[in-house]
């Protein structure tokens, strides 16, 4: 059952179990560190990376508890600047390339999830109907909030 949700640029949603989303976000932020100009956005997203070794505790419904504060990994990419969205997609592509180069059957699900996420993005760029590949039965309305650096 999905417990974490990322809303993409056209309102379609990528949804998976919180632990899978946590790991994917960890891979994406690791790749952001090597992208020139993405330092501030990387620092912003790093707050959402689950770090069990530092005492984070899963809350069981799409996030975790860090220092008595609930941190959720649900976000809407439309709330990030267009530049930060570009960094996100570049880092996701880099993470996929790195995972594909690993000869290990344990990362097959990670490759599948990153491929699915990037396929959703490609479909958005092609202006496909958002319901063609959407993990929810609705299209999420655009957010009013603006998150992250650069606004």
PyMOL commands that place a pseudoatom at each C-alpha (Angstrom):
pseudoatom trace, name=CA, resn=UNK, resi=1, chain=A, elem=C, hetatm=0, pos=[0.000, 0.000, 0.000]
pseudoatom trace, name=CA, resn=UNK, resi=2, chain=A, elem=C, hetatm=0, pos=[1.307, 3.418, -0.952]
pseudoatom trace, name=CA, resn=UNK, resi=3, chain=A, elem=C, hetatm=0, pos=[2.059, 5.752, 1.900]
pseudoatom trace, name=CA, resn=UNK, resi=4, chain=A, elem=C, hetatm=0, pos=[4.124, 8.473, 0.262]
pseudoatom trace, name=CA, resn=UNK, resi=5, chain=A, elem=C, hetatm=0, pos=[3.111, 10.629, -2.685]
pseudoatom trace, name=CA, resn=UNK, resi=6, chain=A, elem=C, hetatm=0, pos=[4.905, 12.939, -5.095]
pseudoatom trace, name=CA, resn=UNK, resi=7, chain=A, elem=C, hetatm=0, pos=[2.733, 15.082, -7.325]
pseudoatom trace, name=CA, resn=UNK, resi=8, chain=A, elem=C, hetatm=0, pos=[4.296, 15.800, -10.684]
pseudoatom trace, name=CA, resn=UNK, resi=9, chain=A, elem=C, hetatm=0, pos=[4.020, 18.809, -12.981]
pseudoatom trace, name=CA, resn=UNK, resi=10, chain=A, elem=C, hetatm=0, pos=[0.635, 17.955, -14.507]
pseudoatom trace, name=CA, resn=UNK, resi=11, chain=A, elem=C, hetatm=0, pos=[-1.044, 16.797, -11.300]
pseudoatom trace, name=CA, resn=UNK, resi=12, chain=A, elem=C, hetatm=0, pos=[-0.471, 13.067, -11.729]
pseudoatom trace, name=CA, resn=UNK, resi=13, chain=A, elem=C, hetatm=0, pos=[0.926, 11.311, -8.681]
pseudoatom trace, name=CA, resn=UNK, resi=14, chain=A, elem=C, hetatm=0, pos=[3.797, 8.890, -8.156]
pseudoatom trace, name=CA, resn=UNK, resi=15, chain=A, elem=C, hetatm=0, pos=[3.012, 6.853, -5.049]
pseudoatom trace, name=CA, resn=UNK, resi=16, chain=A, elem=C, hetatm=0, pos=[4.836, 4.049, -3.288]
pseudoatom trace, name=CA, resn=UNK, resi=17, chain=A, elem=C, hetatm=0, pos=[5.496, 2.583, 0.133]
pseudoatom trace, name=CA, resn=UNK, resi=18, chain=A, elem=C, hetatm=0, pos=[7.271, 5.100, 2.358]
pseudoatom trace, name=CA, resn=UNK, resi=19, chain=A, elem=C, hetatm=0, pos=[10.496, 3.077, 2.566]
pseudoatom trace, name=CA, resn=UNK, resi=20, chain=A, elem=C, hetatm=0, pos=[10.853, 2.915, -1.230]
pseudoatom trace, name=CA, resn=UNK, resi=21, chain=A, elem=C, hetatm=0, pos=[10.206, 6.646, -1.521]
pseudoatom trace, name=CA, resn=UNK, resi=22, chain=A, elem=C, hetatm=0, pos=[12.699, 7.327, 1.251]
pseudoatom trace, name=CA, resn=UNK, resi=23, chain=A, elem=C, hetatm=0, pos=[15.386, 5.367, -0.558]
pseudoatom trace, name=CA, resn=UNK, resi=24, chain=A, elem=C, hetatm=0, pos=[14.659, 6.988, -3.925]
pseudoatom trace, name=CA, resn=UNK, resi=25, chain=A, elem=C, hetatm=0, pos=[14.819, 10.440, -2.338]
pseudoatom trace, name=CA, resn=UNK, resi=26, chain=A, elem=C, hetatm=0, pos=[18.144, 9.502, -0.754]
pseudoatom trace, name=CA, resn=UNK, resi=27, chain=A, elem=C, hetatm=0, pos=[19.501, 8.500, -4.191]
pseudoatom trace, name=CA, resn=UNK, resi=28, chain=A, elem=C, hetatm=0, pos=[18.216, 11.688, -5.815]
pseudoatom trace, name=CA, resn=UNK, resi=29, chain=A, elem=C, hetatm=0, pos=[19.705, 13.977, -3.154]
pseudoatom trace, name=CA, resn=UNK, resi=30, chain=A, elem=C, hetatm=0, pos=[23.020, 12.146, -3.418]
pseudoatom trace, name=CA, resn=UNK, resi=31, chain=A, elem=C, hetatm=0, pos=[23.050, 12.950, -7.141]
pseudoatom trace, name=CA, resn=UNK, resi=32, chain=A, elem=C, hetatm=0, pos=[22.013, 16.571, -6.552]
pseudoatom trace, name=CA, resn=UNK, resi=33, chain=A, elem=C, hetatm=0, pos=[25.314, 17.068, -4.711]
pseudoatom trace, name=CA, resn=UNK, resi=34, chain=A, elem=C, hetatm=0, pos=[27.206, 16.688, -7.979]
pseudoatom trace, name=CA, resn=UNK, resi=35, chain=A, elem=C, hetatm=0, pos=[25.062, 19.089, -10.035]
pseudoatom trace, name=CA, resn=UNK, resi=36, chain=A, elem=C, hetatm=0, pos=[26.463, 22.621, -10.325]
pseudoatom trace, name=CA, resn=UNK, resi=37, chain=A, elem=C, hetatm=0, pos=[23.991, 25.174, -8.992]
pseudoatom trace, name=CA, resn=UNK, resi=38, chain=A, elem=C, hetatm=0, pos=[21.835, 22.645, -7.125]
pseudoatom trace, name=CA, resn=UNK, resi=39, chain=A, elem=C, hetatm=0, pos=[23.506, 23.083, -3.735]
pseudoatom trace, name=CA, resn=UNK, resi=40, chain=A, elem=C, hetatm=0, pos=[20.699, 25.077, -2.087]
pseudoatom trace, name=CA, resn=UNK, resi=41, chain=A, elem=C, hetatm=0, pos=[17.985, 22.797, -3.438]
pseudoatom trace, name=CA, resn=UNK, resi=42, chain=A, elem=C, hetatm=0, pos=[19.966, 19.751, -2.308]
pseudoatom trace, name=CA, resn=UNK, resi=43, chain=A, elem=C, hetatm=0, pos=[20.264, 21.213, 1.204]
pseudoatom trace, name=CA, resn=UNK, resi=44, chain=A, elem=C, hetatm=0, pos=[16.511, 21.831, 1.215]
pseudoatom trace, name=CA, resn=UNK, resi=45, chain=A, elem=C, hetatm=0, pos=[15.663, 18.262, 0.126]
pseudoatom trace, name=CA, resn=UNK, resi=46, chain=A, elem=C, hetatm=0, pos=[18.199, 16.744, 2.514]
pseudoatom trace, name=CA, resn=UNK, resi=47, chain=A, elem=C, hetatm=0, pos=[15.834, 17.642, 5.380]
pseudoatom trace, name=CA, resn=UNK, resi=48, chain=A, elem=C, hetatm=0, pos=[13.400, 15.075, 3.952]
pseudoatom trace, name=CA, resn=UNK, resi=49, chain=A, elem=C, hetatm=0, pos=[15.932, 12.227, 3.730]
pseudoatom trace, name=CA, resn=UNK, resi=50, chain=A, elem=C, hetatm=0, pos=[15.276, 9.468, 6.267]
pseudoatom trace, name=CA, resn=UNK, resi=51, chain=A, elem=C, hetatm=0, pos=[18.396, 8.813, 8.356]
pseudoatom trace, name=CA, resn=UNK, resi=52, chain=A, elem=C, hetatm=0, pos=[17.784, 5.874, 10.669]
pseudoatom trace, name=CA, resn=UNK, resi=53, chain=A, elem=C, hetatm=0, pos=[21.434, 5.903, 11.754]
pseudoatom trace, name=CA, resn=UNK, resi=54, chain=A, elem=C, hetatm=0, pos=[20.886, 9.424, 13.102]
pseudoatom trace, name=CA, resn=UNK, resi=55, chain=A, elem=C, hetatm=0, pos=[17.804, 8.481, 15.100]
pseudoatom trace, name=CA, resn=UNK, resi=56, chain=A, elem=C, hetatm=0, pos=[14.978, 9.028, 12.618]
pseudoatom trace, name=CA, resn=UNK, resi=57, chain=A, elem=C, hetatm=0, pos=[11.977, 6.771, 13.334]
pseudoatom trace, name=CA, resn=UNK, resi=58, chain=A, elem=C, hetatm=0, pos=[9.447, 5.777, 10.666]
pseudoatom trace, name=CA, resn=UNK, resi=59, chain=A, elem=C, hetatm=0, pos=[5.968, 7.054, 11.479]
pseudoatom trace, name=CA, resn=UNK, resi=60, chain=A, elem=C, hetatm=0, pos=[4.260, 4.416, 9.321]
pseudoatom trace, name=CA, resn=UNK, resi=61, chain=A, elem=C, hetatm=0, pos=[2.272, 6.784, 7.118]
pseudoatom trace, name=CA, resn=UNK, resi=62, chain=A, elem=C, hetatm=0, pos=[4.596, 8.467, 4.643]
pseudoatom trace, name=CA, resn=UNK, resi=63, chain=A, elem=C, hetatm=0, pos=[7.233, 10.058, 6.786]
pseudoatom trace, name=CA, resn=UNK, resi=64, chain=A, elem=C, hetatm=0, pos=[9.314, 9.864, 9.906]
pseudoatom trace, name=CA, resn=UNK, resi=65, chain=A, elem=C, hetatm=0, pos=[9.960, 11.451, 13.263]
pseudoatom trace, name=CA, resn=UNK, resi=66, chain=A, elem=C, hetatm=0, pos=[13.151, 13.438, 13.765]
pseudoatom trace, name=CA, resn=UNK, resi=67, chain=A, elem=C, hetatm=0, pos=[13.760, 15.174, 17.074]
pseudoatom trace, name=CA, resn=UNK, resi=68, chain=A, elem=C, hetatm=0, pos=[10.034, 14.959, 17.951]
pseudoatom trace, name=CA, resn=UNK, resi=69, chain=A, elem=C, hetatm=0, pos=[9.063, 16.610, 14.664]
pseudoatom trace, name=CA, resn=UNK, resi=70, chain=A, elem=C, hetatm=0, pos=[7.072, 14.775, 11.983]
pseudoatom trace, name=CA, resn=UNK, resi=71, chain=A, elem=C, hetatm=0, pos=[8.739, 14.984, 8.561]
pseudoatom trace, name=CA, resn=UNK, resi=72, chain=A, elem=C, hetatm=0, pos=[6.703, 13.832, 5.561]
pseudoatom trace, name=CA, resn=UNK, resi=73, chain=A, elem=C, hetatm=0, pos=[8.138, 13.008, 2.156]
pseudoatom trace, name=CA, resn=UNK, resi=74, chain=A, elem=C, hetatm=0, pos=[4.992, 13.992, 0.324]
pseudoatom trace, name=CA, resn=UNK, resi=75, chain=A, elem=C, hetatm=0, pos=[5.634, 16.923, -1.976]
pseudoatom trace, name=CA, resn=UNK, resi=76, chain=A, elem=C, hetatm=0, pos=[4.347, 18.557, -5.121]
pseudoatom trace, name=CA, resn=UNK, resi=77, chain=A, elem=C, hetatm=0, pos=[7.076, 19.296, -7.641]
pseudoatom trace, name=CA, resn=UNK, resi=78, chain=A, elem=C, hetatm=0, pos=[5.072, 22.286, -8.863]
pseudoatom trace, name=CA, resn=UNK, resi=79, chain=A, elem=C, hetatm=0, pos=[5.836, 24.005, -5.561]
pseudoatom trace, name=CA, resn=UNK, resi=80, chain=A, elem=C, hetatm=0, pos=[9.552, 24.060, -6.502]
pseudoatom trace, name=CA, resn=UNK, resi=81, chain=A, elem=C, hetatm=0, pos=[11.055, 26.598, -8.897]
pseudoatom trace, name=CA, resn=UNK, resi=82, chain=A, elem=C, hetatm=0, pos=[11.355, 25.469, -12.529]
pseudoatom trace, name=CA, resn=UNK, resi=83, chain=A, elem=C, hetatm=0, pos=[15.133, 25.442, -12.070]
pseudoatom trace, name=CA, resn=UNK, resi=84, chain=A, elem=C, hetatm=0, pos=[14.874, 23.182, -9.023]
pseudoatom trace, name=CA, resn=UNK, resi=85, chain=A, elem=C, hetatm=0, pos=[12.481, 20.907, -10.900]
pseudoatom trace, name=CA, resn=UNK, resi=86, chain=A, elem=C, hetatm=0, pos=[15.142, 20.613, -13.598]
pseudoatom trace, name=CA, resn=UNK, resi=87, chain=A, elem=C, hetatm=0, pos=[17.745, 19.701, -10.999]
pseudoatom trace, name=CA, resn=UNK, resi=88, chain=A, elem=C, hetatm=0, pos=[15.362, 17.097, -9.558]
pseudoatom trace, name=CA, resn=UNK, resi=89, chain=A, elem=C, hetatm=0, pos=[14.880, 15.416, -12.936]
pseudoatom trace, name=CA, resn=UNK, resi=90, chain=A, elem=C, hetatm=0, pos=[18.573, 15.548, -13.810]
pseudoatom trace, name=CA, resn=UNK, resi=91, chain=A, elem=C, hetatm=0, pos=[19.453, 13.976, -10.453]
pseudoatom trace, name=CA, resn=UNK, resi=92, chain=A, elem=C, hetatm=0, pos=[16.778, 11.309, -10.959]
pseudoatom trace, name=CA, resn=UNK, resi=93, chain=A, elem=C, hetatm=0, pos=[18.224, 10.439, -14.380]
pseudoatom trace, name=CA, resn=UNK, resi=94, chain=A, elem=C, hetatm=0, pos=[21.736, 10.293, -12.892]
pseudoatom trace, name=CA, resn=UNK, resi=95, chain=A, elem=C, hetatm=0, pos=[20.497, 8.042, -10.070]
pseudoatom trace, name=CA, resn=UNK, resi=96, chain=A, elem=C, hetatm=0, pos=[18.897, 5.690, -12.583]
pseudoatom trace, name=CA, resn=UNK, resi=97, chain=A, elem=C, hetatm=0, pos=[22.082, 5.498, -14.673]
pseudoatom trace, name=CA, resn=UNK, resi=98, chain=A, elem=C, hetatm=0, pos=[24.093, 4.705, -11.550]
pseudoatom trace, name=CA, resn=UNK, resi=99, chain=A, elem=C, hetatm=0, pos=[21.628, 2.024, -10.402]
pseudoatom trace, name=CA, resn=UNK, resi=100, chain=A, elem=C, hetatm=0, pos=[21.597, 0.402, -13.848]
pseudoatom trace, name=CA, resn=UNK, resi=101, chain=A, elem=C, hetatm=0, pos=[25.382, 0.093, -13.718]
pseudoatom trace, name=CA, resn=UNK, resi=102, chain=A, elem=C, hetatm=0, pos=[25.196, -1.980, -10.535]
pseudoatom trace, name=CA, resn=UNK, resi=103, chain=A, elem=C, hetatm=0, pos=[25.120, -5.692, -11.324]
pseudoatom trace, name=CA, resn=UNK, resi=104, chain=A, elem=C, hetatm=0, pos=[22.905, -6.729, -8.424]
pseudoatom trace, name=CA, resn=UNK, resi=105, chain=A, elem=C, hetatm=0, pos=[19.398, -8.213, -8.494]
pseudoatom trace, name=CA, resn=UNK, resi=106, chain=A, elem=C, hetatm=0, pos=[18.572, -6.416, -5.229]
pseudoatom trace, name=CA, resn=UNK, resi=107, chain=A, elem=C, hetatm=0, pos=[18.378, -3.088, -7.045]
pseudoatom trace, name=CA, resn=UNK, resi=108, chain=A, elem=C, hetatm=0, pos=[15.885, -4.230, -9.705]
pseudoatom trace, name=CA, resn=UNK, resi=109, chain=A, elem=C, hetatm=0, pos=[12.984, -2.641, -7.828]
pseudoatom trace, name=CA, resn=UNK, resi=110, chain=A, elem=C, hetatm=0, pos=[14.918, 0.620, -7.478]
pseudoatom trace, name=CA, resn=UNK, resi=111, chain=A, elem=C, hetatm=0, pos=[15.613, 0.652, -11.222]
pseudoatom trace, name=CA, resn=UNK, resi=112, chain=A, elem=C, hetatm=0, pos=[11.922, -0.081, -11.861]
pseudoatom trace, name=CA, resn=UNK, resi=113, chain=A, elem=C, hetatm=0, pos=[10.777, 2.762, -9.589]
pseudoatom trace, name=CA, resn=UNK, resi=114, chain=A, elem=C, hetatm=0, pos=[13.212, 5.317, -11.018]
pseudoatom trace, name=CA, resn=UNK, resi=115, chain=A, elem=C, hetatm=0, pos=[12.289, 4.232, -14.557]
pseudoatom trace, name=CA, resn=UNK, resi=116, chain=A, elem=C, hetatm=0, pos=[8.585, 4.609, -13.752]
pseudoatom trace, name=CA, resn=UNK, resi=117, chain=A, elem=C, hetatm=0, pos=[9.131, 8.058, -12.248]
pseudoatom trace, name=CA, resn=UNK, resi=118, chain=A, elem=C, hetatm=0, pos=[11.097, 9.193, -15.305]
pseudoatom trace, name=CA, resn=UNK, resi=119, chain=A, elem=C, hetatm=0, pos=[8.516, 7.647, -17.639]
pseudoatom trace, name=CA, resn=UNK, resi=120, chain=A, elem=C, hetatm=0, pos=[5.839, 9.705, -15.910]
pseudoatom trace, name=CA, resn=UNK, resi=121, chain=A, elem=C, hetatm=0, pos=[7.944, 12.831, -16.471]
pseudoatom trace, name=CA, resn=UNK, resi=122, chain=A, elem=C, hetatm=0, pos=[8.475, 11.959, -20.141]
pseudoatom trace, name=CA, resn=UNK, resi=123, chain=A, elem=C, hetatm=0, pos=[4.712, 11.533, -20.585]
pseudoatom trace, name=CA, resn=UNK, resi=124, chain=A, elem=C, hetatm=0, pos=[4.191, 14.975, -19.053]
pseudoatom trace, name=CA, resn=UNK, resi=125, chain=A, elem=C, hetatm=0, pos=[6.605, 16.515, -21.543]
pseudoatom trace, name=CA, resn=UNK, resi=126, chain=A, elem=C, hetatm=0, pos=[4.669, 14.808, -24.359]
pseudoatom trace, name=CA, resn=UNK, resi=127, chain=A, elem=C, hetatm=0, pos=[1.460, 16.333, -22.944]
pseudoatom trace, name=CA, resn=UNK, resi=128, chain=A, elem=C, hetatm=0, pos=[-0.133, 12.940, -22.447]
pseudoatom trace, name=CA, resn=UNK, resi=129, chain=A, elem=C, hetatm=0, pos=[-3.370, 12.700, -20.499]
pseudoatom trace, name=CA, resn=UNK, resi=130, chain=A, elem=C, hetatm=0, pos=[-2.266, 12.586, -16.825]
pseudoatom trace, name=CA, resn=UNK, resi=131, chain=A, elem=C, hetatm=0, pos=[-4.557, 9.642, -16.131]
pseudoatom trace, name=CA, resn=UNK, resi=132, chain=A, elem=C, hetatm=0, pos=[-2.586, 7.399, -18.539]
pseudoatom trace, name=CA, resn=UNK, resi=133, chain=A, elem=C, hetatm=0, pos=[0.007, 6.731, -15.846]
pseudoatom trace, name=CA, resn=UNK, resi=134, chain=A, elem=C, hetatm=0, pos=[-1.167, 7.997, -12.493]
pseudoatom trace, name=CA, resn=UNK, resi=135, chain=A, elem=C, hetatm=0, pos=[-0.984, 6.134, -9.202]
pseudoatom trace, name=CA, resn=UNK, resi=136, chain=A, elem=C, hetatm=0, pos=[-4.105, 7.888, -7.919]
pseudoatom trace, name=CA, resn=UNK, resi=137, chain=A, elem=C, hetatm=0, pos=[-7.575, 8.108, -9.405]
pseudoatom trace, name=CA, resn=UNK, resi=138, chain=A, elem=C, hetatm=0, pos=[-7.566, 11.907, -9.450]
pseudoatom trace, name=CA, resn=UNK, resi=139, chain=A, elem=C, hetatm=0, pos=[-5.478, 14.795, -10.746]
pseudoatom trace, name=CA, resn=UNK, resi=140, chain=A, elem=C, hetatm=0, pos=[-4.170, 16.964, -7.929]
pseudoatom trace, name=CA, resn=UNK, resi=141, chain=A, elem=C, hetatm=0, pos=[-4.954, 20.678, -8.295]
pseudoatom trace, name=CA, resn=UNK, resi=142, chain=A, elem=C, hetatm=0, pos=[-1.949, 23.000, -8.498]
pseudoatom trace, name=CA, resn=UNK, resi=143, chain=A, elem=C, hetatm=0, pos=[-0.618, 24.116, -5.116]
pseudoatom trace, name=CA, resn=UNK, resi=144, chain=A, elem=C, hetatm=0, pos=[-0.569, 27.739, -3.991]
pseudoatom trace, name=CA, resn=UNK, resi=145, chain=A, elem=C, hetatm=0, pos=[2.532, 27.314, -1.859]
pseudoatom trace, name=CA, resn=UNK, resi=146, chain=A, elem=C, hetatm=0, pos=[6.079, 27.785, -3.081]
pseudoatom trace, name=CA, resn=UNK, resi=147, chain=A, elem=C, hetatm=0, pos=[8.714, 25.609, -1.451]
pseudoatom trace, name=CA, resn=UNK, resi=148, chain=A, elem=C, hetatm=0, pos=[12.455, 25.447, -1.485]
pseudoatom trace, name=CA, resn=UNK, resi=149, chain=A, elem=C, hetatm=0, pos=[15.068, 28.008, -2.436]
pseudoatom trace, name=CA, resn=UNK, resi=150, chain=A, elem=C, hetatm=0, pos=[15.044, 30.307, -5.425]
pseudoatom trace, name=CA, resn=UNK, resi=151, chain=A, elem=C, hetatm=0, pos=[11.591, 31.863, -5.341]
for i in range(1, 151): cmd.bond("trace and resi %d" % i, "trace and resi %d" % (i + 1))
show_as sticks, trace
zoom trace
